């Protein structure tokens, strides 16, 4: 709208052009806030994915170590049963 159309619109509805400008600025800021909020949410999601991946890798490493320790205990028990070390493992 040009100034004349805006003035006519405001007179018809009992508004001031400054009010229209303030409302427009508020709406633009709300849209910018939504965009910034969306960006922050996306960044947080990305960081959470990285954290989950690191935790899953750590868990897999620990599970492998636990499986290896269990296998060694079984082998030691079997060796003791075969050769009779005198230890009851």
N, C-alpha and C positions, 0 to 999 in steps of 0.2 A: 504494500500500500504506500502511496505517496503521502505527503503531509496533509494535503487537502482531504483526501479520502479518510485518512486516520482521524482528522479533526471532526469530520462529519459523523463517522462511526461513533466516536466518543460522545458527541452531543446527543445522538439518538439514544444512547444507553446510559447517560449520566456519568461518564467516566472521564478521567483526565489522561492525556497522552503519556504522562509520566508513569501512571499506573500500568499502562500497557507495556511500556519499556521495562518496568521493574518485573512484571510477570514474565516477560520474555527472557530477561536475564536469569531469573530464578529457574525457569524451565531448562535453559541451556546448561546451567550449572548442575541441575539434577541429572541431565543426560551425561555430562562429563563425570559426575560422581559414579554413575552406574558403570561407565566404561572403565574407570579406574578401579572400582570394586571388582569388576569381572577380571581385570588383569591381575589384581592381587590374589584373587581366588585361584586363578590358573597357575600362578607362581607357587602358591602354597601346595596345590595338588602335585605339581612337578617335584617339589622338594619331598613331599610325602612318598611319592613313588620311588625316589632315590633312596630314601630311608628304608622303605620296605625291602627294596632289592638288596641293600647292604645287610639287613637283618636276615634275609633268606639265605644269602651266601654264608654268613656266619653260622647260621643254624646247620646248613649242609656240611660245613667244615667240621663242626662239633659232632654231628651224627656219624661222619666217617671215622673220626677219632674214637668215638665210643664203640663203633662196630669193630675197629681194629683191636681195641683193648679187650673186648669180649672174646674175640677170636684167639688172642694170645692167652687169655685165661683158660679157655677150653683146651688149647694145645698143651699148656703146662699141666693141666689136670690129666689129660690123656697120657702125656709122657710119664707123669708120676705113677699112673696106674700100670703102664707097661713095664717100666724099669724099677718101680718100687723104691723111690727115693726115701721112703720112710715118712714123707710128709703127706698128710691127708689134706689135700687142697680142695 
